[in-house]
Amino acid sequence: MPSQRKIGRNEPCPCGSGKKFKKCCLPLVEVIPLKQVLGDGYYVTSDHLKRVNPFDPILVLENLTALAFEAEKEDVNRAMDIFRKLEPLAERSGMLGDFLNHWGKICYNHPELGEDGLAIMRRRQSFYQDKDREQWADASMDAADYLCLLGRWDEGRKEYEKLLDKMPDFLMIHIRFARFLEKGGLIDDAVHQYQQILKMENQVEEYYLEMAAEELKELASRLSLKLDPSIQEIVERLNSNSQEENTFDEFA
C-alpha cells in the first residue's frame, strides 16, 4: 500500500511532472479534505481510490473531475478551467482518453461553448482515431451532433455519412443518424435509417433491433406515419418481445 505520509510543499510532485508539489498539484488538492473521494469511479474503481495515497495523481484527477461536473451546474466556464488545469496530470497518469471523454461530455451539453467545445471534441476524435474504433465512432457522432447544435447542420450530416461509409456495420451510427435526421426535419430519411437496421433482423444483435423498433414506433405514432406492412410487423414483434422480457425481469 502506498505511504500515507504528508508530502512537503517543496518536494517533487507525486504526479511525476518534475515540478515542486507547491507549484503543481497542491493548489488543486488543498480544497479537498485528505482521503475524501468525491468521484464515483471516473478513472478507477472506488475501492482502489480508498487505498491510495492522499496525493496520488489518480485520486487528485478523480476528485477534481468530480468538482468540475459540480461546477458545471452553475458555471460551465469554471468547469472548463478545471479541466484545462487537469489535462497535463491526466496525460502523465495515462488517463487522457477517459479524461477527454468526461471533458467532451461537458462540452456536448453546452453548445454555448461554441468553437472551444468543438475543439475538445475534435481532440477526443483524434485521440481515439488509431486506438479504439468504437470510441472513435462515438466521439465522431458527438462532434456531428454538436455541429448541429451550433447551427452547422449540413456539416454534421456529412460527418455521419462519412462514418456510415467507413463503419456500416456499427449499428449505433444508424440509430444516432436517424435521431439527427429527425431533429433536422428529414423524417423520411430518419425512417429509412431505422428500417435499414430492422431489415437486417437475422444478422444483428437483439439490443439494436429493439432500440430501432422502439424509436421507430414512437416516431410513427407521434407523427401519424404509415409504415410498410413488413416493417410494421417487425416493429410490433420486437416491441412485444421487449415487453415480455421486461415483465419477466420484474418477476425474476
C-alpha positions as CSV (number, residue, x, y, z in Angstrom):
1,M,0.0,0.0,0.0
2,P,1.3,3.5,-0.8
3,S,2.8,5.5,2.0
4,Q,0.4,7.9,3.8
5,R,3.0,10.4,4.9
6,K,2.3,14.1,4.2
7,I,4.2,15.4,1.2
8,G,6.2,18.6,1.7
9,R,5.5,21.7,-0.3
10,N,9.0,21.7,-1.8
11,E,9.2,18.0,-2.6
12,P,8.7,16.7,-6.1
13,C,5.0,16.4,-7.0
14,P,3.8,12.8,-6.8
15,C,2.2,13.2,-10.3
16,G,5.6,12.9,-11.8
17,S,5.7,16.3,-13.5
18,G,9.2,17.1,-12.1
19,K,7.8,20.3,-10.6
20,K,7.7,21.1,-6.9
21,F,4.5,20.0,-5.2
22,K,3.5,23.6,-4.4
23,K,3.9,24.6,-8.0
24,C,1.9,21.7,-9.4
25,C,-0.9,19.7,-7.8
26,L,-1.0,21.2,-4.3
27,P,-3.3,24.1,-5.2
28,L,-5.7,21.6,-6.8
29,V,-5.9,19.3,-3.7
30,E,-5.9,21.9,-1.0
31,V,-9.7,22.4,-1.4
32,I,-10.4,18.7,-0.7
33,P,-10.1,17.0,2.7
34,L,-7.4,14.4,2.7
35,K,-8.6,10.9,1.5
36,Q,-12.1,12.1,0.7
37,V,-13.2,10.6,-2.5
38,L,-15.6,12.9,-4.4
39,G,-15.9,11.0,-7.6
40,D,-17.6,7.7,-8.3
41,G,-15.1,5.8,-10.4
42,Y,-14.4,8.2,-13.3
43,Y,-11.0,6.6,-13.8
44,V,-10.6,3.6,-11.5
45,T,-12.9,1.8,-9.0
46,S,-14.0,3.4,-5.8
47,D,-12.3,0.6,-3.8
48,H,-9.0,1.4,-5.5
49,L,-9.3,5.1,-4.6
50,K,-9.9,4.3,-0.9
51,R,-6.5,2.6,-0.8
52,V,-4.3,5.2,-2.4
53,N,-2.1,7.9,-1.0
54,P,-4.0,11.2,-0.4
55,F,-1.9,12.9,-3.0
56,D,-2.0,10.1,-5.6
57,P,-2.4,11.6,-9.1
58,I,-5.4,9.4,-9.8
59,L,-7.2,10.5,-6.6
60,V,-6.4,14.1,-7.5
61,L,-7.7,13.6,-11.0
62,E,-10.8,11.8,-9.7
63,N,-11.7,14.5,-7.2
64,L,-11.1,17.4,-9.4
65,T,-13.1,15.8,-12.2
66,A,-16.0,15.5,-9.8
67,L,-15.6,19.1,-8.8
68,A,-15.7,20.1,-12.5
69,F,-19.0,18.3,-13.0
70,E,-20.3,20.0,-9.9
71,A,-19.1,23.4,-11.1
72,E,-20.8,22.8,-14.5
73,K,-24.2,23.1,-12.9
74,E,-23.6,26.8,-12.1
75,D,-20.7,27.9,-14.3
76,V,-19.6,25.9,-17.2
77,N,-16.6,28.2,-17.8
78,R,-15.3,27.3,-14.3
79,A,-15.7,23.6,-15.2
80,M,-13.7,24.2,-18.4
81,D,-10.9,25.9,-16.4
82,I,-10.6,22.9,-14.0
83,F,-10.3,20.6,-17.0
84,R,-7.7,22.7,-18.6
85,K,-5.6,22.6,-15.4
86,L,-6.1,18.8,-15.1
87,E,-5.1,17.9,-18.6
88,P,-1.3,17.6,-18.0
89,L,-2.0,15.4,-15.0
90,A,-4.4,13.2,-17.0
91,E,-1.8,12.8,-19.7
92,R,1.0,11.9,-17.3
93,S,-1.2,9.4,-15.5
94,G,-2.1,7.6,-18.7
95,M,-5.8,8.6,-18.3
96,L,-6.1,11.0,-21.2
97,G,-8.7,9.0,-23.1
98,D,-11.1,8.8,-20.2
99,F,-10.3,12.4,-19.3
100,L,-11.3,13.6,-22.8
101,N,-14.5,11.5,-22.6
102,H,-15.5,13.4,-19.5
103,W,-14.5,16.8,-20.8
104,G,-16.3,16.1,-24.1
105,K,-19.4,15.2,-22.1
106,I,-19.5,18.6,-20.6
107,C,-18.9,20.3,-23.9
108,Y,-21.7,18.2,-25.6
109,N,-24.2,19.6,-23.1
110,H,-23.1,23.2,-23.6
111,P,-23.3,24.4,-27.2
112,E,-22.8,28.0,-25.9
113,L,-19.1,27.0,-25.7
114,G,-19.0,27.2,-29.5
115,E,-15.6,26.6,-31.1
116,D,-14.0,25.9,-27.7
117,G,-16.3,23.0,-27.1
118,L,-15.9,21.7,-30.7
119,A,-12.1,21.8,-30.3
120,I,-12.3,19.4,-27.3
121,M,-14.5,17.0,-29.2
122,R,-12.1,17.1,-32.2
123,R,-9.2,16.3,-29.8
124,R,-11.2,13.3,-28.4
125,Q,-11.7,12.1,-32.0
126,S,-8.0,12.5,-32.8
127,F,-7.0,10.6,-29.6
128,Y,-9.1,7.5,-30.4
129,Q,-8.6,7.5,-34.2
130,D,-5.9,4.9,-34.3
131,K,-6.6,3.4,-30.9
132,D,-10.2,2.3,-30.5
133,R,-12.6,2.0,-33.4
134,E,-15.9,2.3,-31.4
135,Q,-14.7,5.1,-29.1
136,W,-13.6,7.0,-32.2
137,A,-17.0,6.5,-33.8
138,D,-18.7,7.6,-30.6
139,A,-16.5,10.7,-30.5
140,S,-17.3,11.4,-34.1
141,M,-21.0,11.2,-33.6
142,D,-20.8,13.5,-30.6
143,A,-19.0,16.0,-32.8
144,A,-21.6,15.7,-35.6
145,D,-24.4,16.3,-33.1
146,Y,-22.6,19.3,-31.7
147,L,-22.2,20.8,-35.1
148,C,-26.0,20.6,-35.4
149,L,-26.3,22.4,-32.1
150,L,-24.0,25.1,-33.4
151,G,-26.3,25.6,-36.4
152,R,-23.9,23.8,-38.8
153,W,-26.4,21.0,-39.7
154,D,-25.0,20.2,-43.2
155,E,-21.5,19.7,-41.8
156,G,-22.9,17.4,-39.1
157,R,-24.8,15.3,-41.7
158,K,-21.7,14.9,-43.8
159,E,-19.8,13.6,-40.8
160,Y,-22.5,11.0,-40.2
161,E,-22.4,10.0,-43.9
162,K,-18.6,9.6,-43.8
163,L,-19.0,7.4,-40.7
164,L,-21.5,5.2,-42.3
165,D,-19.2,4.7,-45.3
166,K,-16.3,3.7,-43.0
167,M,-18.3,1.7,-40.5
168,P,-21.6,0.4,-42.0
169,D,-21.6,-2.5,-39.5
170,F,-21.6,-0.2,-36.4
171,L,-25.4,0.0,-35.9
172,M,-25.4,2.7,-33.3
173,I,-24.3,5.1,-36.1
174,H,-27.6,4.3,-38.0
175,I,-29.6,4.9,-34.8
176,R,-28.0,8.2,-33.9
177,F,-28.1,9.3,-37.5
178,A,-31.8,8.7,-37.5
179,R,-32.2,10.8,-34.4
180,F,-30.1,13.5,-36.1
181,L,-32.2,13.5,-39.3
182,E,-35.4,13.6,-37.3
183,K,-34.2,16.8,-35.5
184,G,-33.4,18.3,-38.9
185,G,-36.9,17.6,-40.1
186,L,-36.0,14.9,-42.6
187,I,-38.5,12.3,-41.3
188,D,-38.4,10.0,-44.3
189,D,-34.6,9.8,-44.1
190,A,-34.8,9.1,-40.4
191,V,-37.4,6.3,-41.0
192,H,-35.1,4.8,-43.7
193,Q,-32.2,4.6,-41.2
194,Y,-34.3,2.7,-38.7
195,Q,-35.6,0.4,-41.5
196,Q,-32.1,-0.4,-42.6
197,I,-31.4,-2.0,-39.2
198,L,-34.8,-3.8,-39.0
199,K,-34.2,-5.4,-42.4
200,M,-31.0,-7.0,-41.0
201,E,-33.1,-8.7,-38.4
202,N,-31.3,-12.1,-38.6
203,Q,-27.8,-10.5,-38.7
204,V,-27.6,-8.1,-35.8
205,E,-27.8,-8.1,-32.0
206,E,-31.3,-8.0,-30.5
207,Y,-30.4,-5.0,-28.5
208,Y,-30.1,-2.8,-31.6
209,L,-33.1,-4.2,-33.2
210,E,-35.3,-3.5,-30.2
211,M,-33.9,0.0,-29.9
212,A,-34.6,0.8,-33.5
213,A,-38.1,-0.8,-33.3
214,E,-39.0,1.2,-30.2
215,E,-37.7,4.5,-31.6
216,L,-39.4,4.0,-35.0
217,K,-42.7,3.1,-33.3
218,E,-42.6,6.2,-31.2
219,L,-41.7,8.4,-34.2
220,A,-44.5,6.8,-36.3
221,S,-47.1,7.2,-33.5
222,R,-46.1,10.8,-32.8
223,L,-46.3,11.9,-36.5
224,S,-49.1,9.5,-37.6
225,L,-46.8,7.8,-40.1
226,K,-47.9,4.7,-42.0
227,L,-45.1,2.2,-42.1
228,D,-44.6,-0.5,-44.7
229,P,-46.6,-3.6,-43.6
230,S,-43.5,-5.8,-43.3
231,I,-41.6,-3.2,-41.2
232,Q,-44.7,-2.7,-39.1
233,E,-44.8,-6.4,-38.4
234,I,-41.2,-6.5,-37.3
235,V,-41.7,-3.4,-35.1
236,E,-44.7,-4.9,-33.3
237,R,-43.0,-8.3,-32.8
238,L,-39.8,-6.8,-31.4
239,N,-41.7,-4.4,-29.1
240,S,-43.8,-7.3,-27.9
241,N,-40.6,-9.3,-27.2
242,S,-39.1,-6.4,-25.3
243,Q,-42.2,-6.0,-23.1
244,E,-42.2,-9.7,-22.3
245,E,-38.6,-9.6,-21.3
246,N,-39.2,-6.6,-19.0
247,T,-42.2,-8.4,-17.4
248,F,-40.0,-11.4,-16.8
249,D,-37.3,-9.3,-15.3
250,E,-39.7,-7.7,-12.9
251,F,-40.8,-11.1,-11.5
252,A,-37.4,-12.8,-11.6
